[in-house]
Amino acid sequence: MTDKVSSHRRFLKKAEHDLEKLFDNEEYASFIGRFSQYAKHADPEIELVEKYYESRLRTDDARAIVDDALMSMNEGAGNYETHMYYLLTALIELGRYFEVIEFSDHLMAENIPQGFRIEVAALRHRAKKALDEKQEESGRGNEPVVTADDFRAMLHYEKLEHLAQWTDGQDAEYMDLVRDALFKTEDYQLITFMLLYLNGTGDDRPVEIEKFNEKITVVPADLDTLETLELSRIVLSSVLSEMEELMPEFQESARAMIMSHIIHCYPLTPDINTDSLIDSYLLILHEMVNLVYERESFAAEEAMEWIRSMESSIEAGN
């Protein structure tokens, strides 16, 4: 048995040496293939992971970085800052500037290491600058660059990118276009970001929306932002604080789940005690990794049902 262990270690050491040599010789495609084989036998050191991501960038394969980085973070593989840094970098390479800005804004609101904060701020600046340059290159005149027909024909992510660009630039000239599109939109995520855009422009005209078979009339200018909602200020913040102490490796998975619920239901909020929601989220997160939650008795069934309903609605594509 000892000989087998020693042989395995020698194999891994040789593989690591070969990987280093391939990267130094700029044989990036070979490095990627060899790294994939190596990762099946051992957990790569973070230095090798960084070189793997760099190799993907240098072979114009940013899309693979997005998939791998998200998978690593969802699995709680550790080294969160590294995976997130390359995720944001890859999204910029793919022109998905809206997502970089959204990710960055949420990260900057958290208690993250100062060095990582500086890196995130720099990446956000790159994304924002790219958006601005894209807008300038379009040669805007007196007419909107995007017409109602243009917007209607866009893919889902393209609409989100334009809404983010208009919101970030406080561009009120698309107000009527968005209001008109809002009446015809059934996608809950799009409805949310349309309302956030109208909120940012100060639109004080009532508008009717429908979510969860409930029609409501709201005044966009009077709505909270995502960050000022009670679900964000209290529930999300409290859950993340607990996760940081109990299961830091799953903190970002928790953030992603809760934020998806907040975005999905906005501007509606559940009429449920916030403490019950906090305990219910923590119970579900513990159950996801087969752990016992000590305060399980504090998780109200009403809150559990609401959380499950959000997951079901999202999976149904609402």
C-alpha positions as CSV (number, residue, x, y, z in Angstrom):
1,M,0.0,0.0,0.0
2,T,2.9,2.4,0.9
3,D,4.5,1.8,-2.5
4,K,1.2,2.6,-4.3
5,V,0.8,5.8,-2.3
6,S,4.4,6.8,-3.1
7,S,3.9,6.0,-6.7
8,H,0.8,8.1,-6.9
9,R,2.5,11.0,-5.3
10,R,5.4,10.8,-7.8
11,F,2.8,10.7,-10.6
12,L,1.2,13.8,-9.4
13,K,4.5,15.6,-8.9
14,K,5.6,14.8,-12.4
15,A,2.2,15.9,-13.7
16,E,2.5,19.2,-11.9
17,H,6.1,19.7,-13.3
18,D,4.8,18.9,-16.8
19,L,2.0,21.4,-16.4
20,E,4.3,24.2,-15.3
21,K,6.6,23.5,-18.3
22,L,3.7,23.6,-20.8
23,F,2.5,26.9,-19.4
24,D,6.0,28.4,-19.4
25,N,6.4,27.3,-23.1
26,E,3.0,28.9,-23.9
27,E,1.5,25.6,-25.0
28,Y,-1.8,26.6,-23.6
29,A,-4.0,24.1,-25.5
30,S,-1.9,21.2,-24.3
31,F,-1.9,22.7,-20.8
32,I,-5.7,22.7,-20.7
33,G,-5.9,19.1,-21.8
34,R,-3.3,17.9,-19.3
35,F,-4.8,20.0,-16.5
36,S,-8.3,18.4,-17.1
37,Q,-6.7,14.9,-16.7
38,Y,-4.7,16.0,-13.6
39,A,-7.8,17.4,-11.9
40,K,-9.5,14.0,-12.1
41,H,-6.8,12.6,-9.7
42,A,-6.1,15.5,-7.4
43,D,-7.4,18.9,-6.2
44,P,-5.1,21.4,-8.1
45,E,-3.3,24.0,-6.1
46,I,-4.6,27.5,-6.7
47,E,-1.6,28.5,-8.7
48,L,-2.4,25.8,-11.3
49,V,-6.0,26.8,-11.3
50,E,-5.0,30.4,-12.1
51,K,-2.8,29.2,-14.9
52,Y,-5.7,27.1,-16.2
53,Y,-7.9,30.2,-16.3
54,E,-5.1,32.2,-18.0
55,S,-4.7,29.4,-20.6
56,R,-8.4,29.6,-21.3
57,L,-8.2,33.4,-21.8
58,R,-5.2,33.1,-24.1
59,T,-7.0,30.5,-26.2
60,D,-10.1,32.7,-26.5
61,D,-12.3,30.3,-24.5
62,A,-13.8,32.6,-21.9
63,R,-17.1,30.7,-22.0
64,A,-15.4,27.7,-20.5
65,I,-14.1,29.9,-17.6
66,V,-17.7,31.0,-16.8
67,D,-18.9,27.4,-16.6
68,D,-15.9,26.2,-14.6
69,A,-15.8,29.1,-12.2
70,L,-19.5,29.0,-11.4
71,M,-19.3,25.2,-10.9
72,S,-16.3,25.6,-8.5
73,M,-18.1,28.3,-6.4
74,N,-21.4,26.3,-6.3
75,E,-19.5,23.2,-5.1
76,G,-17.7,25.3,-2.4
77,A,-14.3,24.4,-3.8
78,G,-12.6,27.2,-1.9
79,N,-10.5,30.1,-3.2
80,Y,-13.7,32.1,-3.9
81,E,-11.9,35.3,-4.8
82,T,-9.8,33.6,-7.5
83,H,-12.8,32.0,-9.2
84,M,-14.9,35.2,-9.0
85,Y,-12.1,37.3,-10.4
86,Y,-11.7,35.1,-13.5
87,L,-15.5,34.8,-13.8
88,L,-15.8,38.6,-14.0
89,T,-12.9,38.8,-16.4
90,A,-14.4,36.1,-18.7
91,L,-17.8,37.9,-18.7
92,I,-16.0,41.1,-19.8
93,E,-14.3,39.1,-22.6
94,L,-17.8,37.9,-23.7
95,G,-19.2,41.4,-23.7
96,R,-21.6,40.6,-20.8
97,Y,-21.0,43.9,-19.1
98,F,-24.3,44.1,-17.3
99,E,-23.6,40.9,-15.4
100,V,-20.2,42.2,-14.3
101,I,-21.7,45.4,-13.0
102,E,-24.4,43.5,-11.1
103,F,-22.0,41.0,-9.6
104,S,-19.6,43.8,-8.7
105,D,-22.2,46.0,-7.0
106,H,-23.3,43.1,-4.8
107,L,-19.7,42.2,-3.9
108,M,-18.8,45.7,-3.1
109,A,-21.7,45.9,-0.6
110,E,-20.2,43.0,1.3
111,N,-17.3,42.7,3.7
112,I,-14.6,41.4,1.3
113,P,-10.8,41.6,1.6
114,Q,-9.4,45.0,0.6
115,G,-7.2,43.6,-2.1
116,F,-10.1,41.7,-3.7
117,R,-12.3,44.8,-3.3
118,I,-9.7,46.8,-5.4
119,E,-9.7,44.1,-8.1
120,V,-13.5,44.0,-8.3
121,A,-13.7,47.8,-8.5
122,A,-11.1,47.7,-11.4
123,L,-13.2,45.0,-13.2
124,R,-16.4,47.0,-12.8
125,H,-14.7,50.1,-14.1
126,R,-13.6,48.1,-17.2
127,A,-17.1,46.8,-17.8
128,K,-18.7,50.3,-17.3
129,K,-16.1,51.9,-19.6
130,A,-16.8,49.2,-22.3
131,L,-20.5,49.9,-22.0
132,D,-19.9,53.7,-22.4
133,E,-17.7,53.2,-25.4
134,K,-20.3,50.9,-27.0
135,Q,-22.8,53.6,-26.5
136,E,-20.5,56.3,-28.0
137,E,-19.7,54.1,-31.0
138,S,-23.4,53.8,-31.8
139,G,-23.4,57.4,-32.8
140,R,-26.5,58.5,-30.9
141,G,-28.5,61.4,-32.5
142,N,-31.7,62.9,-31.3
143,E,-33.6,59.6,-31.8
144,P,-33.2,56.7,-29.4
145,V,-30.6,54.1,-30.6
146,V,-33.0,51.3,-29.7
147,T,-36.6,51.4,-31.0
148,A,-39.5,49.6,-29.5
149,D,-39.3,47.0,-32.3
150,D,-35.5,46.6,-31.7
151,F,-36.1,46.0,-28.0
152,R,-39.0,43.6,-28.6
153,A,-36.8,41.5,-30.9
154,M,-33.9,41.2,-28.4
155,L,-32.9,38.1,-26.6
156,H,-33.5,38.0,-22.8
157,Y,-29.9,38.8,-21.8
158,E,-29.7,41.6,-24.4
159,K,-32.7,43.3,-22.9
160,L,-31.1,43.0,-19.4
161,E,-27.9,44.5,-20.7
162,H,-29.7,47.5,-22.3
163,L,-31.7,48.0,-19.1
164,A,-28.6,48.0,-17.1
165,Q,-26.9,50.5,-19.4
166,W,-29.9,52.8,-19.3
167,T,-30.2,52.5,-15.6
168,D,-26.5,53.1,-14.9
169,G,-26.5,56.1,-17.2
170,Q,-29.8,57.5,-15.8
171,D,-31.0,57.6,-19.4
172,A,-34.6,58.8,-19.1
173,E,-35.3,58.9,-22.9
174,Y,-36.2,55.2,-22.9
175,M,-38.8,55.7,-20.2
176,D,-41.9,55.4,-22.6
177,L,-40.3,52.5,-24.4
178,V,-39.9,50.6,-21.2
179,R,-43.3,51.5,-19.8
180,D,-44.9,50.2,-23.0
181,A,-42.8,47.0,-23.0
182,L,-43.6,46.4,-19.3
183,F,-47.3,45.9,-20.1
184,K,-46.5,43.1,-22.5
185,T,-43.8,41.4,-20.5
186,E,-44.5,38.2,-18.6
187,D,-40.9,37.4,-17.5
188,Y,-40.6,38.3,-13.8
189,Q,-36.9,39.1,-13.9
190,L,-37.4,41.5,-16.8
191,I,-40.3,43.1,-15.0
192,T,-38.0,43.7,-12.0
193,F,-35.3,45.4,-14.0
194,M,-37.8,47.4,-16.0
195,L,-39.2,48.7,-12.7
196,L,-35.7,49.4,-11.3
197,Y,-34.9,51.4,-14.5
198,L,-38.1,53.5,-14.2
199,N,-37.4,54.0,-10.5
200,G,-34.0,55.4,-11.4
201,T,-35.5,57.8,-13.8
202,G,-37.9,59.1,-11.2
203,D,-41.0,58.0,-13.2
204,D,-43.9,59.1,-11.0
205,R,-46.7,57.8,-13.3
206,P,-48.6,54.7,-12.0
207,V,-48.0,51.5,-13.9
208,E,-49.8,48.1,-13.6
209,I,-47.8,44.9,-13.4
210,E,-48.7,41.2,-12.7
211,K,-46.8,38.6,-10.8
212,F,-48.0,35.4,-9.2
213,N,-51.5,36.0,-10.7
214,E,-51.7,39.2,-8.7
215,K,-52.2,42.5,-10.5
216,I,-50.9,45.6,-8.7
217,T,-50.5,49.2,-9.5
218,V,-47.2,50.9,-8.4
219,V,-45.5,54.2,-8.8
220,P,-41.9,53.4,-9.9
221,A,-40.4,56.5,-8.3
222,D,-41.8,55.4,-4.9
223,L,-40.4,51.8,-5.0
224,D,-37.4,50.6,-3.0
225,T,-34.3,49.5,-4.8
226,L,-33.2,45.9,-4.4
227,E,-30.6,46.9,-1.8
228,T,-33.1,48.8,0.4
229,L,-35.7,46.1,0.5
230,E,-36.2,44.4,3.9
231,L,-35.5,41.1,2.2
232,S,-32.0,42.4,1.4
233,R,-31.3,44.6,4.4
234,I,-32.4,42.1,7.0
235,V,-32.9,38.6,5.6
236,L,-30.1,38.4,3.1
237,S,-27.7,40.2,5.4
238,S,-28.4,38.0,8.4
239,V,-28.3,34.7,6.4
240,L,-24.9,35.7,4.9
241,S,-23.5,36.6,8.3
242,E,-24.5,33.2,9.7
243,M,-23.2,31.4,6.6
244,E,-19.9,33.2,6.9
245,E,-19.5,31.8,10.5
246,L,-21.0,28.4,10.0
247,M,-20.3,27.4,6.3
248,P,-18.3,30.1,4.6
249,E,-17.7,27.9,1.5
250,F,-21.4,28.0,0.7
251,Q,-21.9,31.7,1.4
252,E,-22.0,32.7,-2.3
253,S,-24.4,29.9,-3.1
254,A,-26.7,31.2,-0.4
255,R,-26.4,34.8,-1.8
256,A,-27.2,33.6,-5.3
257,M,-30.3,31.7,-4.1
258,I,-31.8,34.5,-2.0
259,M,-31.0,37.3,-4.5
260,S,-32.7,35.2,-7.2
261,H,-35.8,35.1,-5.0
262,I,-35.7,38.9,-4.3
263,I,-35.3,39.7,-8.0
264,H,-38.1,37.2,-8.9
265,C,-40.7,38.6,-6.5
266,Y,-39.8,42.4,-6.6
267,P,-41.6,44.7,-5.9
268,L,-43.8,42.2,-3.9
269,T,-42.6,41.0,-0.6
270,P,-43.9,38.2,1.6
271,D,-46.0,39.1,4.6
272,I,-43.9,36.8,6.8
273,N,-41.8,37.5,9.9
274,T,-38.2,38.2,8.9
275,D,-36.8,36.0,11.7
276,S,-38.8,33.1,10.4
277,L,-37.5,33.7,6.9
278,I,-33.9,33.8,8.1
279,D,-34.3,30.6,10.0
280,S,-36.1,28.9,7.1
281,Y,-33.4,29.9,4.6
282,L,-30.7,28.6,7.0
283,L,-32.6,25.3,7.6
284,I,-32.9,24.8,3.8
285,L,-29.2,25.6,3.3
286,H,-28.2,23.2,6.0
287,E,-30.4,20.5,4.5
288,M,-28.7,21.0,1.1
289,V,-25.4,19.8,2.6
290,N,-26.9,17.2,4.9
291,L,-26.3,19.1,8.1
292,V,-28.5,19.7,11.1
293,Y,-29.7,23.2,11.8
294,E,-29.8,23.8,15.6
295,R,-32.7,26.3,15.3
296,E,-34.8,24.1,13.1
297,S,-37.9,24.6,15.3
298,F,-37.8,28.4,14.6
299,A,-38.3,27.8,10.8
300,A,-42.0,28.5,10.2
301,E,-43.9,26.4,7.7
302,E,-45.3,29.5,6.1
303,A,-41.8,30.8,5.4
304,M,-40.6,27.4,4.1
305,E,-43.6,27.3,1.7
306,W,-42.8,30.7,0.4
307,I,-39.2,29.9,-0.3
308,R,-40.2,26.6,-2.1
309,S,-42.8,28.6,-4.1
310,M,-40.1,30.9,-5.3
311,E,-37.9,28.0,-6.4
312,S,-40.8,26.4,-8.2
313,S,-41.8,29.6,-9.9
314,I,-38.2,30.2,-11.1
315,E,-37.8,26.6,-12.4
316,A,-41.1,27.0,-14.2
317,G,-39.6,29.9,-16.2
318,N,-41.9,32.7,-14.9
